[in-house]
Amino acid sequence: MRAIMRDSTGKLNIRLKFLGCSFAEPTNFVDSKTNRARLSTILNAIQHGVRQGEFDYVSYFPHSRNLTKIISLKSKFIALDERRLPTVQQFYQYQFEQHRYYVNPKRAARIMACFGDVPVDRVSGRHLCKLAYELRDLREISLEERIRTLRLALNILDQSAVAFMLDKPLHLTPSDDNQALLGYLDVLVICDCVPSKYRDFFLLQYITGLPASILLSLKWEQYRPDEAFFELSGRFVHVDKYARELLFKLKQRSGNNQYVFCNSLGQKLEGRLNWLRNECWRTACSSAGMGQLGSRALRDASVIYLYAGGMSVEQICQQTGILFKPTVQRILSQYLLQCLS
């Protein structure tokens, strides 16, 4: 393989082998003896660095189209939990395709100030929620500008997900539903209006995202406290810190009973599902001054809680066991757009 070649435009290209693969990098040098000698010196330095294990592809070719492949190749040699993926700032600067063209620098600056130093595989819903809150507080910019900034952040994360095989971020989709979504404090106020023996039921439903029908059938033998999850029909339901504290209180009350939620005789709460989802919940919402909200309002609030806690769209679908990606996308889009308003 010839290391220095001329392309169809008369410019010189460098060809090299790195990590077992061949790469070609264009240069702005026209074909001449002087330029060939100059590139030969650069190529010798690169080859020396490769042999010594000190070659840094980014420092020589910071805007290369091969950077995504280089970083992916490196990550294959490192354990998944030790992969040193680029930060959002580094990915945007060196690998984000639209960065080659015009991107409003103020939009990018707002994103980088919020989570630019976070590795691309560590960015979660809490970071996007934080960005939405910060954009909402910038009253000097329009709502349309806030939405465009958020879309740019999601576009950057989308490309990084493709490059490093990460979970895809959500896509903002317009919603015709103008009903305000419940927040954490709203749910607490409503639960305070629920009969005391059912308060923890609705709280656990909110924190875990599990449907009411599954909660009524939940058994203690399905709970793995050491690993913080429930095992339900072959799938695992994550239990966060607040859910663990709530389950500890429930366990103290239930003693040796089989079911997490049971009657005074330790029996499953048969025939209470429709009453809990409809009459009990709606009455509590009305008493709390929230209007006649259906059980869907609690489900939507739970999706937001899980997302803000760091779960991806795919993980939320797996956690709830009943929601599909378009539904989760719609709920989160509506929430983030409401945050920007």
Residue frames relative to the residue before (quaternion, step in Angstrom):
aa qw qx qy qz dx dy dz
M 1.0000 0.0000 0.0000 0.0000 0.00 0.00 0.00
R 0.3521 -0.7275 0.5482 0.2151 3.56 -0.76 1.02
A 0.4242 -0.7544 0.4526 0.2147 3.53 -0.77 1.11
I 0.7751 0.1909 -0.1091 0.5924 3.61 1.09 -0.63
M 0.0628 0.8077 -0.5776 0.1004 3.55 -0.65 1.16
R 0.4082 -0.6885 0.5425 0.2550 3.53 -1.24 0.49
D 0.3164 -0.7480 0.5486 0.1986 3.59 -0.97 0.85
S 0.7539 -0.4194 0.2705 0.4273 3.57 -1.32 -0.02
T 0.6716 0.4911 -0.3006 0.4663 3.60 1.21 -0.39
G 0.5711 -0.6068 0.3716 0.4093 3.56 1.29 -0.06
K 0.5573 0.5858 -0.3948 0.4363 3.61 1.30 0.09
L 0.4752 -0.6804 0.4884 0.2699 3.55 -1.22 0.57
N 0.1801 -0.7609 0.6162 0.0937 3.54 -1.16 0.78
I 0.3003 -0.7140 0.6016 0.1953 3.54 -1.22 0.63
R 0.1036 -0.7778 0.6180 0.0485 3.56 -0.95 0.91
L 0.0771 0.8083 -0.5754 0.0976 3.59 -0.82 0.99
K 0.3497 -0.6951 0.5846 0.2297 3.55 -1.35 0.33
F 0.1009 0.7810 -0.6047 0.1193 3.52 -0.92 1.01
L 0.8409 0.0281 -0.0764 0.5350 3.57 -0.86 1.03
G 0.7036 -0.4944 0.2516 0.4441 3.54 1.07 0.82
C 0.6838 0.4385 -0.2853 0.5087 3.61 1.24 0.12
S 0.4056 -0.6936 0.5411 0.2481 3.56 -1.23 0.53
F 0.0634 -0.7936 0.6051 0.0001 3.54 -1.01 0.91
A 0.1662 -0.7539 0.6268 0.1053 3.54 -1.21 0.63
E 0.0823 -0.8016 0.5921 0.0115 3.56 -0.87 1.01
P 0.3490 -0.7416 0.5304 0.2166 3.62 -0.73 1.00
T 0.1502 -0.7568 0.6259 0.1133 3.56 -1.23 0.49
N 0.5046 -0.6397 0.4837 0.3198 3.56 -1.30 0.15
F 0.4803 0.6752 -0.4333 0.3546 3.57 1.28 0.17
V 0.3543 -0.7023 0.5724 0.2318 3.57 -0.96 0.90
D 0.6045 -0.5872 0.4014 0.3587 3.54 -1.21 0.51
S 0.3045 0.7099 -0.5880 0.2398 3.56 -0.61 1.23
K 0.6603 -0.5075 0.3596 0.4210 3.58 -1.25 0.36
T 0.6581 0.5296 -0.3113 0.4353 3.55 0.93 -0.93
N 0.6993 0.4687 -0.2732 0.4656 3.55 0.90 -0.95
R 0.6152 0.5307 -0.3526 0.4643 3.59 1.06 -0.64
A 0.6446 0.5116 -0.3171 0.4714 3.58 1.01 -0.80
R 0.6405 0.5278 -0.3179 0.4584 3.57 1.02 -0.84
L 0.6878 0.4670 -0.2772 0.4816 3.59 0.92 -0.89
S 0.5972 0.5594 -0.3605 0.4478 3.57 1.10 -0.62
T 0.6349 0.5197 -0.3227 0.4720 3.60 1.06 -0.78
I 0.6483 0.5105 -0.3091 0.4728 3.58 0.98 -0.90
L 0.6637 0.5160 -0.3028 0.4489 3.57 0.95 -0.93
N 0.6244 0.5340 -0.3391 0.4581 3.60 1.03 -0.74
A 0.6497 0.5109 -0.3118 0.4687 3.57 1.03 -0.84
I 0.6327 0.5267 -0.3249 0.4655 3.58 1.05 -0.79
Q 0.6839 0.4930 -0.2874 0.4545 3.57 0.85 -0.97
H 0.6179 0.5249 -0.3397 0.4767 3.58 1.10 -0.69
G 0.6567 0.5143 -0.3054 0.4592 3.58 0.97 -0.87
V 0.6274 0.5343 -0.3301 0.4604 3.58 1.05 -0.79
R 0.6693 0.5023 -0.2980 0.4593 3.58 0.92 -0.93
Q 0.7142 0.4391 -0.2497 0.4845 3.58 1.04 -0.77
G 0.4534 -0.6957 0.4425 0.3385 3.57 1.28 -0.20
E 0.5841 0.6015 -0.3535 0.4147 3.58 1.21 0.41
F 0.4489 0.7142 -0.4465 0.2986 3.60 1.24 0.02
D 0.1234 -0.7765 0.6168 0.0369 3.57 -0.87 1.07
Y 0.3692 -0.7748 0.4720 0.2014 3.55 -0.28 1.31
V 0.6496 0.5514 -0.3204 0.4140 3.59 0.96 -0.89
S 0.6658 0.5190 -0.3205 0.4297 3.61 0.94 -0.82
Y 0.6962 0.4394 -0.2729 0.4977 3.60 1.12 -0.59
F 0.8091 0.1106 -0.0225 0.5767 3.58 0.97 -0.87
P 0.0793 -0.8706 0.4839 0.0388 3.60 0.56 1.18
H 0.7658 0.3227 -0.1886 0.5234 3.62 1.11 -0.52
S 0.3046 0.7901 -0.4831 0.2225 3.56 1.19 0.50
R 0.4725 -0.6513 0.5165 0.2927 3.55 -1.16 0.65
N 0.6200 0.5694 -0.3328 0.4250 3.59 1.26 -0.26
L 0.4547 0.7280 -0.4434 0.2583 3.61 1.21 -0.23
T 0.6201 0.5473 -0.3493 0.4402 3.58 0.98 -0.77
K 0.6733 0.4862 -0.2931 0.4737 3.57 0.93 -0.90
I 0.6257 0.5475 -0.3372 0.4416 3.60 1.00 -0.81
I 0.7002 0.4619 -0.2810 0.4664 3.58 0.80 -1.00
S 0.6230 0.5343 -0.3373 0.4611 3.59 1.06 -0.71
L 0.6454 0.5152 -0.3159 0.4672 3.58 1.01 -0.81
K 0.6478 0.5184 -0.3231 0.4552 3.57 0.96 -0.84
S 0.6659 0.5328 -0.3100 0.4202 3.56 0.95 -0.92
K 0.5982 0.5800 -0.3641 0.4162 3.60 1.16 -0.51
F 0.6819 0.4740 -0.2835 0.4795 3.58 1.21 -0.45
I 0.6947 0.4308 -0.2511 0.5183 3.57 1.31 -0.09
A 0.5593 -0.5961 0.4459 0.3647 3.59 -1.04 0.73
L 0.6406 -0.5799 0.3447 0.3667 3.54 -1.08 0.79
D 0.7222 0.4348 -0.2700 0.4653 3.60 0.88 -0.84
E 0.6976 0.4234 -0.2771 0.5073 3.62 1.26 -0.03
R 0.3809 0.7313 -0.4918 0.2796 3.58 1.23 0.17
R 0.2187 -0.7700 0.5863 0.1242 3.55 -0.85 0.96
L 0.0318 -0.8176 0.5742 -0.0303 3.51 0.19 1.29
P 0.6089 -0.5813 0.3833 0.3799 3.59 -1.12 0.53
T 0.5303 -0.5847 0.4955 0.3625 3.53 -1.27 0.37
V 0.6811 -0.4591 0.3602 0.4422 3.56 -1.27 0.19
Q 0.6354 0.5368 -0.3207 0.4531 3.57 1.03 -0.82
Q 0.6828 0.4788 -0.2880 0.4707 3.59 0.89 -0.92
F 0.6487 0.5098 -0.3270 0.4609 3.58 0.93 -0.83
Y 0.6562 0.5113 -0.3144 0.4574 3.58 0.92 -0.88
Q 0.7044 0.4925 -0.2723 0.4327 3.57 0.89 -0.93
Y 0.8192 0.2956 -0.1226 0.4759 3.57 0.89 -0.90
Q 0.8235 0.2835 -0.1121 0.4785 3.60 1.03 -0.63
F 0.5601 0.6039 -0.4005 0.4014 3.58 1.17 -0.35
E 0.4490 -0.7489 0.4150 0.2554 3.56 -0.42 1.25
Q 0.6880 0.4938 -0.3032 0.4369 3.61 0.88 -0.85
H 0.5157 0.6438 -0.4202 0.3782 3.57 1.24 -0.25
R 0.5801 0.5797 -0.3717 0.4351 3.59 1.21 -0.44
Y 0.7145 0.3649 -0.2239 0.5534 3.55 1.19 -0.54
Y 0.7042 -0.4653 0.3067 0.4399 3.56 -1.21 -0.20
V 0.0419 0.7419 -0.6677 0.0449 3.52 -0.92 1.03
N 0.5354 -0.6340 0.4444 0.3375 3.56 -0.85 0.95
P 0.3826 -0.7658 0.4613 0.2331 3.62 -0.42 1.18
K 0.6104 0.5544 -0.3676 0.4300 3.60 1.08 -0.56
R 0.6197 0.5320 -0.3440 0.4632 3.59 1.05 -0.72
A 0.6700 0.4959 -0.2977 0.4653 3.55 0.88 -0.97
A 0.6445 0.5338 -0.3270 0.4390 3.60 0.97 -0.84
R 0.6346 0.5281 -0.3347 0.4543 3.61 1.00 -0.76
I 0.6559 0.5061 -0.3068 0.4685 3.58 1.00 -0.84
M 0.6946 0.4868 -0.2836 0.4474 3.58 0.83 -1.00
A 0.6222 0.5344 -0.3447 0.4566 3.59 1.09 -0.65
C 0.6754 0.5007 -0.2865 0.4595 3.58 1.14 -0.63
F 0.8201 -0.1231 0.0987 0.5500 3.63 0.76 -0.97
G 0.2224 0.8150 -0.5071 0.1707 3.60 1.07 0.67
D 0.7062 0.4573 -0.2668 0.4701 3.61 1.11 -0.62
V 0.5371 0.6141 -0.4061 0.4116 3.61 1.27 0.11
P 0.4907 -0.6426 0.4866 0.3310 3.66 -0.89 0.82
V 0.6069 -0.6132 0.3628 0.3523 3.57 -0.99 0.82
D 0.6877 0.4735 -0.2951 0.4645 3.61 1.08 -0.60
R 0.6656 0.4891 -0.3024 0.4757 3.61 1.27 -0.07
V 0.5033 0.6387 -0.4377 0.3836 3.59 1.24 -0.08
S 0.0059 -0.8091 0.5858 -0.0473 3.58 -0.81 1.02
G 0.7718 -0.3636 0.2620 0.4511 3.51 -1.36 -0.11
R 0.6137 0.5645 -0.3694 0.4102 3.59 1.02 -0.67
H 0.6376 0.5236 -0.3322 0.4571 3.59 1.08 -0.66
L 0.6673 0.4855 -0.3022 0.4771 3.58 0.99 -0.82
C 0.6215 0.5182 -0.3440 0.4764 3.60 1.05 -0.66
K 0.6311 0.5279 -0.3234 0.4674 3.57 1.02 -0.81
L 0.6410 0.5160 -0.3184 0.4707 3.58 0.98 -0.86
A 0.6497 0.5193 -0.3217 0.4525 3.60 0.93 -0.87
Y 0.6558 0.5039 -0.3177 0.4637 3.60 0.95 -0.84
E 0.6695 0.4970 -0.3067 0.4590 3.59 0.94 -0.87
L 0.6414 0.5095 -0.3258 0.4721 3.59 1.02 -0.74
R 0.6218 0.5486 -0.3392 0.4442 3.59 1.03 -0.75
D 0.6845 0.4930 -0.2841 0.4558 3.58 1.06 -0.76
L 0.6009 0.5362 -0.3661 0.4663 3.61 1.26 -0.22
R 0.1386 -0.8488 0.5075 0.0522 3.55 0.21 1.27
E 0.6002 0.5903 -0.3668 0.3960 3.60 1.21 -0.34
I 0.6979 0.3994 -0.2814 0.5237 3.61 1.25 -0.15
S 0.5481 -0.6461 0.4319 0.3091 3.56 -1.13 0.69
L 0.6560 -0.4898 0.3941 0.4176 3.56 -1.32 0.25
E 0.6348 0.5350 -0.3316 0.4481 3.58 0.99 -0.82
E 0.6515 0.5029 -0.3153 0.4725 3.60 1.02 -0.78
R 0.6217 0.5292 -0.3423 0.4649 3.61 1.02 -0.69
I 0.6590 0.5069 -0.3055 0.4642 3.57 0.95 -0.89
R 0.6597 0.5049 -0.3116 0.4612 3.60 0.96 -0.84
T 0.6251 0.5263 -0.3386 0.4665 3.59 1.06 -0.69
L 0.6622 0.4941 -0.3024 0.4753 3.57 0.96 -0.87
R 0.6363 0.5202 -0.3302 0.4643 3.60 1.00 -0.76
L 0.6225 0.5295 -0.3411 0.4645 3.60 1.02 -0.74
A 0.6411 0.5208 -0.3254 0.4602 3.60 0.95 -0.86
L 0.6760 0.4846 -0.2900 0.4733 3.58 0.93 -0.88
N 0.6219 0.5366 -0.3368 0.4603 3.59 1.09 -0.68
I 0.6330 0.5196 -0.3233 0.4742 3.59 1.01 -0.82
L 0.6835 0.4794 -0.2836 0.4718 3.59 0.89 -0.94
D 0.6119 0.5566 -0.3462 0.4426 3.58 1.08 -0.70
Q 0.6836 0.4719 -0.2901 0.4752 3.59 0.91 -0.89
S 0.6412 0.5081 -0.3346 0.4676 3.60 1.02 -0.69
A 0.6140 0.5469 -0.3454 0.4523 3.60 1.10 -0.66
V 0.6466 0.5019 -0.3110 0.4830 3.57 1.05 -0.77
A 0.6774 0.5210 -0.2938 0.4281 3.57 0.92 -0.94
F 0.8219 0.2370 -0.0870 0.5106 3.59 0.92 -0.91
M 0.4781 -0.7066 0.4182 0.3118 3.57 1.26 0.45
L 0.3209 0.7271 -0.5242 0.3059 3.55 0.82 1.09
D 0.6500 -0.4751 0.3932 0.4439 3.57 -1.30 0.11
K 0.4661 -0.6859 0.4825 0.2820 3.56 -0.92 0.91
P 0.4399 -0.6775 0.5092 0.2968 3.60 -1.01 0.72
L 0.6167 -0.5370 0.3968 0.4169 3.56 -1.23 0.15
H 0.3122 -0.7090 0.5953 0.2132 3.55 -1.31 0.35
L 0.4524 -0.6938 0.4876 0.2761 3.56 -0.81 0.99
T 0.0032 0.7858 -0.6176 0.0328 3.54 -0.77 1.06
P 0.4856 -0.6746 0.4617 0.3097 3.61 -0.81 0.93
S 0.1477 -0.7876 0.5946 0.0659 3.56 -1.10 0.72
D 0.3707 -0.7261 0.5385 0.2131 3.56 -1.05 0.81
D 0.5448 0.6223 -0.3924 0.4025 3.58 1.29 -0.15
N 0.1511 -0.8267 0.5392 0.0537 3.59 -0.45 1.19
Q 0.4513 0.6933 -0.4555 0.3291 3.57 1.26 0.04
A 0.4584 -0.6964 0.4822 0.2691 3.56 -0.81 1.05
L 0.3974 -0.7186 0.5224 0.2297 3.57 -1.00 0.86
L 0.5192 -0.6508 0.4634 0.3035 3.55 -1.13 0.71
G 0.2611 -0.7442 0.5939 0.1591 3.54 -1.12 0.75
Y 0.7572 -0.3864 0.2696 0.4524 3.56 -1.32 0.03
L 0.6888 0.4781 -0.2867 0.4634 3.59 0.85 -0.96
D 0.6041 0.5551 -0.3529 0.4499 3.59 1.07 -0.71
V 0.6647 0.5026 -0.3031 0.4623 3.57 0.92 -0.92
L 0.6377 0.5249 -0.3313 0.4561 3.60 0.98 -0.79
V 0.6450 0.5160 -0.3206 0.4636 3.59 0.97 -0.86
I 0.6589 0.4995 -0.3099 0.4695 3.60 0.94 -0.86
C 0.6692 0.5064 -0.3075 0.4485 3.59 0.90 -0.91
D 0.6099 0.5458 -0.3544 0.4522 3.59 1.14 -0.50
C 0.6758 0.4691 -0.2810 0.4943 3.59 1.27 -0.37
V 0.5350 0.6016 -0.4000 0.4380 3.58 1.33 0.00
P 0.5988 -0.5286 0.4346 0.4160 3.65 -1.09 0.51
S 0.6060 -0.6470 0.3214 0.3330 3.55 -0.76 1.11
K 0.6873 0.4956 -0.3106 0.4307 3.62 0.93 -0.75
Y 0.7095 0.4080 -0.2660 0.5093 3.61 1.28 -0.19
R 0.4059 0.7372 -0.4624 0.2793 3.59 1.27 -0.04
D 0.6945 0.4770 -0.2800 0.4601 3.58 0.84 -0.97
F 0.5664 0.5948 -0.3806 0.4249 3.57 1.16 -0.55
F 0.7154 0.4359 -0.2558 0.4825 3.58 0.81 -0.99
L 0.6183 0.5409 -0.3473 0.4521 3.59 1.06 -0.67
L 0.6747 0.4800 -0.2974 0.4753 3.58 0.94 -0.89
Q 0.6070 0.5425 -0.3499 0.4635 3.58 1.08 -0.66
Y 0.6596 0.5086 -0.2961 0.4674 3.57 1.00 -0.85
I 0.7229 0.4629 -0.2603 0.4420 3.59 0.82 -0.99
T 0.7604 0.3800 -0.2112 0.4825 3.62 0.97 -0.79
G 0.3944 -0.7240 0.4815 0.2973 3.61 1.10 -0.58
L 0.4619 0.6874 -0.4478 0.3371 3.60 1.25 0.12
P 0.5095 -0.6363 0.4757 0.3305 3.61 -1.01 0.73
A 0.6416 -0.5459 0.3797 0.3824 3.57 -1.21 0.56
S 0.6305 0.5555 -0.3396 0.4225 3.60 1.01 -0.79
I 0.6740 0.4734 -0.2963 0.4836 3.59 1.03 -0.76
L 0.6242 0.5485 -0.3449 0.4366 3.60 1.00 -0.77
L 0.6545 0.5215 -0.3204 0.4439 3.60 0.96 -0.80
S 0.7210 0.4101 -0.2360 0.5062 3.60 1.18 -0.55
L 0.4321 0.7336 -0.4417 0.2828 3.59 1.28 -0.05
K 0.1375 -0.7946 0.5894 0.0485 3.56 -0.92 1.02
W 0.5836 -0.5992 0.4222 0.3494 3.54 -1.16 0.63
E 0.6148 0.5641 -0.3575 0.4195 3.59 1.06 -0.59
Q 0.6292 0.5313 -0.3314 0.4604 3.62 1.25 -0.32
Y 0.6239 0.5646 -0.3250 0.4316 3.57 1.27 -0.32
R 0.1356 -0.7698 0.6211 0.0578 3.57 -0.98 0.98
P 0.1992 -0.8387 0.4920 0.1219 3.62 0.19 1.23
D 0.6332 0.5458 -0.3424 0.4289 3.61 1.04 -0.72
E 0.7689 0.3221 -0.1692 0.5258 3.58 1.11 -0.69
A 0.3942 -0.7768 0.4232 0.2492 3.56 1.39 0.14
F 0.6537 0.4547 -0.3882 0.4639 3.58 0.64 1.09
F 0.3630 -0.6549 0.6084 0.2630 3.52 -1.41 0.29
E 0.2348 -0.7443 0.6057 0.1553 3.56 -1.04 0.75
L 0.0314 0.8214 -0.5614 0.0960 3.53 -0.38 1.31
S 0.8362 -0.1858 0.0862 0.5088 3.57 -0.45 1.23
G 0.7768 -0.3750 0.1845 0.4711 3.57 0.83 0.98
R 0.6984 0.3871 -0.2973 0.5235 3.62 1.18 -0.02
F 0.3728 -0.7418 0.5262 0.1841 3.54 -1.19 0.62
V 0.1839 -0.7765 0.5987 0.0686 3.53 -0.89 1.03
H 0.3698 -0.7558 0.5024 0.1988 3.56 -0.55 1.20
V 0.1531 -0.7677 0.6183 0.0703 3.56 -1.10 0.81
D 0.2464 -0.8024 0.5262 0.1363 3.59 -0.44 1.18
K 0.7810 -0.3702 0.2333 0.4456 3.55 -1.35 0.04
Y 0.6969 0.4762 -0.2848 0.4543 3.59 0.85 -0.96
A 0.6336 0.5158 -0.3292 0.4734 3.57 1.05 -0.71
R 0.6297 0.5327 -0.3357 0.4550 3.60 1.02 -0.75
E 0.6476 0.5079 -0.3192 0.4699 3.59 0.99 -0.83
L 0.6526 0.5103 -0.3069 0.4686 3.57 1.00 -0.84
L 0.6607 0.5033 -0.3053 0.4658 3.60 0.96 -0.85
F 0.6068 0.5524 -0.3567 0.4467 3.58 1.08 -0.67
K 0.6546 0.4988 -0.3056 0.4788 3.59 0.99 -0.84
L 0.6519 0.5176 -0.3092 0.4599 3.57 0.99 -0.84
K 0.6434 0.5231 -0.3199 0.4583 3.57 1.02 -0.80
Q 0.6273 0.5370 -0.3366 0.4527 3.57 1.02 -0.77
R 0.6885 0.4806 -0.2762 0.4676 3.56 1.04 -0.83
S 0.7292 0.4683 -0.2500 0.4318 3.57 0.90 -0.94
G 0.2998 -0.7823 0.5025 0.2135 3.58 1.18 -0.41
N 0.8011 -0.2563 0.2100 0.4985 3.58 -0.74 -1.09
N 0.3358 0.7598 -0.4968 0.2513 3.59 1.19 0.35
Q 0.5484 -0.6501 0.4296 0.3035 3.56 -1.13 0.70
Y 0.7668 0.3557 -0.1787 0.5036 3.56 0.94 -0.92
V 0.5490 -0.6024 0.4670 0.3429 3.56 -1.18 0.66
F 0.7705 0.1443 -0.0830 0.6154 3.58 1.04 -0.83
C 0.1552 0.7971 -0.5570 0.1739 3.56 -0.55 1.18
N 0.5585 -0.5842 0.4534 0.3757 3.57 -1.26 0.14
S 0.7598 -0.3967 0.2631 0.4428 3.56 -1.31 -0.06
L 0.6777 0.4664 -0.2829 0.4931 3.58 1.25 -0.41
G 0.5532 -0.6294 0.3821 0.3895 3.59 1.29 0.07
Q 0.5189 0.6485 -0.4035 0.3839 3.56 1.28 0.24
K 0.6285 -0.5398 0.4168 0.3740 3.54 -1.26 0.54
L 0.4726 -0.6778 0.4875 0.2823 3.57 -1.05 0.80
E 0.0785 -0.8272 0.5564 0.0029 3.56 0.17 1.28
G 0.8485 0.2232 -0.1502 0.4557 3.54 -1.13 0.69
R 0.5770 0.6074 -0.3778 0.3942 3.61 1.21 0.26
L 0.4494 0.7374 -0.4346 0.2558 3.57 1.24 -0.26
N 0.7115 0.4481 -0.2728 0.4676 3.61 0.67 -1.04
W 0.6373 0.5275 -0.3300 0.4547 3.58 1.01 -0.77
L 0.6620 0.5033 -0.3060 0.4635 3.60 0.96 -0.87
R 0.7189 0.4674 -0.2587 0.4448 3.59 0.82 -1.00
N 0.7731 0.3483 -0.1782 0.4992 3.56 1.01 -0.76
E 0.8086 0.3180 -0.1859 0.4588 3.56 0.11 -1.27
C 0.6952 0.4878 -0.2902 0.4410 3.59 0.76 -1.04
W 0.7070 0.4604 -0.2637 0.4675 3.58 0.77 -1.03
R 0.6787 0.4956 -0.3016 0.4504 3.59 0.82 -0.92
T 0.6438 0.5158 -0.3236 0.4635 3.58 0.98 -0.81
A 0.6524 0.5126 -0.3119 0.4630 3.58 0.99 -0.84
C 0.6353 0.5232 -0.3247 0.4661 3.60 1.01 -0.80
S 0.6594 0.5045 -0.3009 0.4692 3.55 0.97 -0.87
S 0.6586 0.5092 -0.3041 0.4632 3.59 0.97 -0.84
A 0.6857 0.4726 -0.2716 0.4824 3.57 1.14 -0.67
G 0.5228 -0.6619 0.3966 0.3623 3.58 1.30 -0.01
M 0.4995 0.6694 -0.4105 0.3659 3.59 1.22 0.42
G 0.5437 -0.5994 0.4198 0.4109 3.59 1.24 -0.14
Q 0.6379 -0.5251 0.4020 0.3947 3.57 -1.33 -0.02
L 0.0273 0.8208 -0.5661 0.0703 3.59 0.25 1.28
G 0.3988 -0.7117 0.5285 0.2346 3.55 -1.04 0.80
S 0.7030 -0.4634 0.3296 0.4270 3.57 -1.29 0.11
R 0.5353 0.6273 -0.4077 0.3921 3.60 1.21 -0.37
A 0.5896 0.5852 -0.3656 0.4198 3.58 1.12 -0.64
L 0.6545 0.4921 -0.3078 0.4845 3.58 1.05 -0.76
R 0.6223 0.5390 -0.3353 0.4580 3.58 1.03 -0.78
D 0.6723 0.4947 -0.2970 0.4638 3.59 0.88 -0.95
A 0.6426 0.5204 -0.3213 0.4616 3.58 0.99 -0.82
S 0.6355 0.5368 -0.3206 0.4530 3.57 1.07 -0.77
V 0.6147 0.5431 -0.3410 0.4592 3.59 1.04 -0.80
I 0.6569 0.5048 -0.3052 0.4697 3.59 0.96 -0.88
Y 0.6353 0.5341 -0.3237 0.4542 3.58 0.99 -0.86
L 0.6795 0.4857 -0.2915 0.4662 3.58 0.87 -0.94
Y 0.6563 0.5128 -0.3113 0.4576 3.59 0.99 -0.83
A 0.6759 0.4788 -0.2905 0.4790 3.58 0.91 -0.89
G 0.6477 0.5210 -0.3113 0.4605 3.57 1.23 -0.46
G 0.6850 -0.5211 0.2722 0.4303 3.58 1.26 0.02
M 0.5237 0.6344 -0.4300 0.3719 3.62 1.20 -0.01
S 0.4257 -0.6716 0.5438 0.2685 3.55 -1.17 0.67
V 0.6977 -0.4413 0.3439 0.4473 3.57 -1.30 0.14
E 0.6600 0.5090 -0.3084 0.4585 3.61 0.94 -0.90
Q 0.6673 0.5057 -0.3037 0.4547 3.58 0.96 -0.84
I 0.6221 0.5291 -0.3412 0.4654 3.59 1.07 -0.69
C 0.6290 0.5290 -0.3302 0.4642 3.58 1.00 -0.81
Q 0.6755 0.4804 -0.2886 0.4792 3.58 0.96 -0.87
Q 0.6411 0.5461 -0.3219 0.4326 3.58 1.00 -0.84
T 0.7349 0.4194 -0.2438 0.4739 3.57 0.78 -0.99
G 0.2998 -0.7961 0.4783 0.2181 3.57 1.08 -0.71
I 0.7575 0.3515 -0.2038 0.5110 3.61 1.22 -0.18
L 0.6725 0.5116 -0.2991 0.4433 3.58 1.16 -0.49
F 0.2940 -0.7329 0.5882 0.1745 3.55 -1.14 0.72
K 0.7008 -0.5056 0.3025 0.4022 3.57 -1.19 0.54
P 0.6565 0.5088 -0.3521 0.4315 3.68 0.79 -0.81
T 0.6373 0.5242 -0.3300 0.4584 3.59 1.06 -0.74
V 0.6632 0.4898 -0.2990 0.4805 3.57 0.92 -0.91
Q 0.6254 0.5359 -0.3322 0.4598 3.59 0.99 -0.84
R 0.6655 0.5102 -0.3098 0.4481 3.58 0.91 -0.92
I 0.6597 0.5141 -0.3097 0.4523 3.59 0.90 -0.93
L 0.7078 0.4608 -0.2678 0.4637 3.58 0.83 -0.99
S 0.6130 0.5377 -0.3501 0.4611 3.57 1.04 -0.71
Q 0.6533 0.5119 -0.3115 0.4628 3.55 0.92 -0.93
Y 0.6595 0.5177 -0.3081 0.4497 3.58 0.98 -0.86
L 0.6963 0.4730 -0.2870 0.4572 3.59 0.79 -0.98
L 0.6514 0.5013 -0.3203 0.4710 3.58 1.01 -0.74
Q 0.6228 0.5159 -0.3386 0.4810 3.59 1.11 -0.63
C 0.6210 0.5490 -0.3383 0.4456 3.59 1.05 -0.75
L 0.6739 0.5101 -0.2892 0.4494 3.58 1.05 -0.79
S 0.6288 0.5790 -0.3347 0.3967 3.59 1.13 -0.60
